[in-house]
Amino acid sequence: MSLSTSNSKTVSTDSTSEIHSIYRAISIGLLLLLGYHVLVKQRVVPATSGINQAQSNAIKAQKYVYENPSPKLILVGSSLTATIKPKDIGNHVINLGMAGGSSQTGLEIVKREKLKSAILLVEINETIERQLDKQLLDSIYEPVSHFSQLHFPMLRQEYKPVDVLVQTVKNGLKSSQKKEKDEPPEKAEKFNTKLREKVLAEQVSAKMQPLSESEQETLKTAAKSIKTQIAELQKQGVRVILYDVPGEKQVKNTIEEKQIQQIMREEFPADAYEWLPAPTSKNWVTSDGSHLISSDAQAYAVFLRDKLLNTPFSVSRKPGTTQLE
């Protein structure tokens, strides 16, 4: 009898100890989460820009949706647009260019947020064939995700603890290497001229064939979707301006590129849509035949600032013409 009673008391004591341990672990976890939440709210924790393409896109979108900015200019497009730094254009500028994506995703986000008083610059070229990033949109607008990320910033992609740590370490390594710090910004992009020329030649060669009928139809179908998005935004009072990022002349002059440009102008005629005038003729340089090197991306950003923020232009509505007035 006494042995049985002793065992019972021992089991009871062990169970109580386990429960206390669980409560203690939960309490410590909650305190750590609360502490991290406070640090994020006070902006002590540095935000990351993303350690991969999908995360970088998500961070851009979440910043726009949750931080409720009041932009003067918003850019939507693909990675071609993403190379342009908003700060090089000016204050109150947001770039929703999505690497691996297209204007459709940015347009959908802007449409849902009901933009009122800004210029919306929309990239129009072959990248429009890429579909909406539904996974990205769901991660933002699914009710539970939207509520939690809106009220608890630490749950957003830019504040994931592991990524914050990784980026902090990377930034520390970069700043400690004086040689890299003092290098011209284009050195990394031009370090292998032969490789760049080879990639450029391959792209030119690949674009010397005309588009197939199915490729043309894909572009036209995508154009219809974008026109629907633009129409809805214009009903909200948004000024929508179309543009294409400049690039290498030898690429732009290929059969495929000229055909794409013609289709875009037919689908979005100048008598119905505002088109940004092309910048002054220049030998634009890219790192891979498509994406502008940083100095040229900066030069194009200055062009955008001058045309859209410093001296806004109006577009004539005569068919086939777009001019400054």
N, C-alpha and C positions, 0 to 999 in steps of 0.2 A: 504493500500500500504506500509506504513512504517513498519507495523508489519511483513508483508511478507518478506520485504527486510532484516529486523533484523534476522528473523529465518534463512534465506538463508545464511547470514554471519556467524551465529552461527554454522550451519551445516558444512560450509566450514572450519571454524576454528577447529572444532572437528576432521574433516577428516585429516587435515594437521597435527594435533597433534598426531593422531593415526599412520600416516605414519612415522612421526619422531620417535615415540616410537618403531615402527617395525625396522627402520633403526638402531636405537640405540641398540636394542637387538641383531640384526644381527652382528653389529660391535663389541659388547662386546663378543659375541660367537666366532667370528673369531679371536679376540685378545687372548681369552683364549686358543683356539686351537693352535694358533701360539706359544703362551707361552709354552704350554705343549709339542709341537713339538720340541722346542728349548731345553727344559729340558731333553727330551728323547735323543736327538742327543748328548747332552753334558754328557749323562749318569748320570745325577743328580737323575732321577727317577729310583728306583731300579726295575730291571726286576723280574717278578714272575716265578716260576717253574710250575704254574698251580694249581688250586684248585680242579680239578677233573681229572679223567683218560683221557678223550678225549682232554682236554685242554693241559695237560702235553705232550701228544703225538704230538699235533699240534705245541707246542712251540719247541720241539726237532727238528721237521722237518723244521720249519721256520728258526731256527737258522742256520741249515746246508745250506739251500737253499739261504737265503738272506745275510748271513754274509760272504759268499765266503771263507771258511776256507781252509787251506792246510794241511789236516790230514795225519799222517803216518799210522794210523790204524782206520778202521771203523767197528763197530759191528752192525749187523742187527739181529733182532729176536723178541722174545715175551717178556713178563714181566720177564721171567727167565733171559734174557740178561739185561733187564732194571735195575735189582738189582745191576749190576756191575758198579761202579763209574769210569768214565774215568780217573779222577785225580789219582786213585789208580794204574792205568796202567802206566800212564806217560803223557808227554806233547803231544799235537797234536793228541789226540785220541778223536773220536766221537762215542757216543753210540746212535744208532737209534733203540734200543729195544723198541717195542711198547706194553704197557700194554693192554692186551685183544686182541692183534694182533699177527702178525707173521712176518717171514722174507720177505714175498712177498712185503709188503708195503715198507719196508726199501730198498729192492733191486730195486724197481721201482723208488724210489726217487734218489738213487745213479746212476741208469742208465740214468735218464733224465738229471742229472747234469754233466754227462760225466766225471766221476772220472778218473784220469790218473795215479797218482804215489803213490798209497797207497795200503796197504793190506786190503782186504775186508773179514771179518770173518762172516760167515753165520751160524746161529743156525739151525740145522736140527734135528727135532724130531716130536712128534705127533702134535705140534702146527702149523705145516705147512698146516694142513687142513683148517685153518682159511683163509678167502678170503682177497683180497686187500681191504684196507680202502679207497674206492672211494670218500667218503665224504671228508676225509682229503686231498686226492690228488687234488680234485676239488677246495678246499678252497685255495690251494697254486697255482695251475697252471691255473685256470680260468683267462683269460687275464686281466680283470679289477682288480681282486683281486691281481694278481701277480704284476702288475704295481704299484698299490697303496701301497701295503705292502713293495715293494722293495724300493720305494722312500720316504715313510712316515712310519717309524718304529712305530710310536704311534698307528698305525692301527693293529699291530700284537697282537697276543693273550697275549704275555708276558707283554704288557704295558696297558692292559685294566684298566682304573682308579679304578674301584671298586675292582678288584682283587688285584691291587697293594696296595690299602688301607687295604684290608682284610689280606693280607700276612704280611704287615708291623705291624699290630696290633698283629697278631699271634706271629711274631718274638719277639716283645716287651714283650709279656707275658711270652714266654719261657725263655728269657734272665733274666727276673726278678725273676724267680723261681729257686733259687740256688740248691734246692734239685734235681730237674729234670736235671739241667745242669751237676751236678756232678755224675749222675748215669751212670754205665757202659752201652755202647750202646746196649748190648743184653738183658738188664733187661726187657725192654718192650716186647721183643720177647719171653722171657722165663718165664714171670711172672706167667703163669698158666701151669705148666708142665703136669698136668692131662688132661687139655683141648687139649694141643698139641699132647699128646700120643693118645688121642681119635680120633682126626682128622687124624693122621698118620695111625692108625689101620683101620679106615674106608676107607682110600685111598688104602691101601694094599689089603683089602678085595674086594674092587670094581675092582681091577686090576688082580684078580686071574682067571678071565674068559678070554678066547681068543677073539680076535677081530672078529666081524661078517664079512661076505664077503663084505657087503656094506661099512663097515668101512675101510676094507683093500683097496677097490677100491677108496674110497675118498682120502686116503693117496697117492695112486699111481698116481691119477689124479693131485693132488697138486704137487707131485714130478715132473711131466712132465712140469708143468708151471714154477716151479723154475729152472729146467734145461734149459728151454728156456731163462729165464732171465739171468742165469749165462753165457750161451753161448754168449749172446749179450754183456755182460760186458767183457768177455774174449777177444772179438773182439776189444774192446777199449783198450786192453792192461792191464786190471786189474787182479791182482793176487787174486784169490778167494780160500779161505780155509774154509772147513766145520768143524763144531764142535757141540758138545752137552754139555750143562751145567751139571756138576756133581750134584748128589743128594743123598738122603738117600739110602743106600744099600738095605734095605728091600723093598723099592719101585722099585728100578731098577731091582731087581731079581724076580719081579712078572711075571706071564705068559704074560700078555698084554705088559708090557714094553719090555720084551725080544723079543716078536714078532715084536713090532714097530722097535726096533733096527735092527732086521734082515731085515725088509723091507727097512729101510733107507740105509743099507749097500748094498742091492741088487739094489736099484734104483740109488744109488750114489757109485758105486764100486771104491775101492781104486786104481785100475789101470787107472781110468779115472778122478778121482777127488782127490784133496788134502784134507786130513783129519788131523786135529790137534791131535797129540797124547794125550791120556788121561793123566791127572796129576797123580803123584805118589799116590798109594793107600792111602786113608784117610777116616776116618769116617765123611763124610760131613754131616752137620746138617742144616735142613731147619726149617722154622717157621711153615710150613703147609704141609709138605710132598713134596713140589715142589720148593719153593723159598728159596734160601740160606739165612741164617741169615747174618747180616752185617759183622761179623768177617770172616766168611767163604767166603763171596762174595769178601771181600778184599784179602783173601788168594788166591782165584782163579785169581783175577786181577793181583797179583804179578806173578803168574804162567804165565799168558798171556804176561806180560811185559818181563819176562825172556826168553820165547820161541820165541816171535815174534819181539821184539824190541831190546833186548840186544844180543841174539844169534839166529838170524833167522834160521829156519830149512829148509831142503829140504826133499821131500817125495819120497821114492822109488816108482817105477811104477810097481812093481811086484804085480800081482793080490792078493788081500786080505791082503797085508802088508802095514804098514805105520810106518816108523822108522826115527829116527834122523840120520843124516849123518855128 
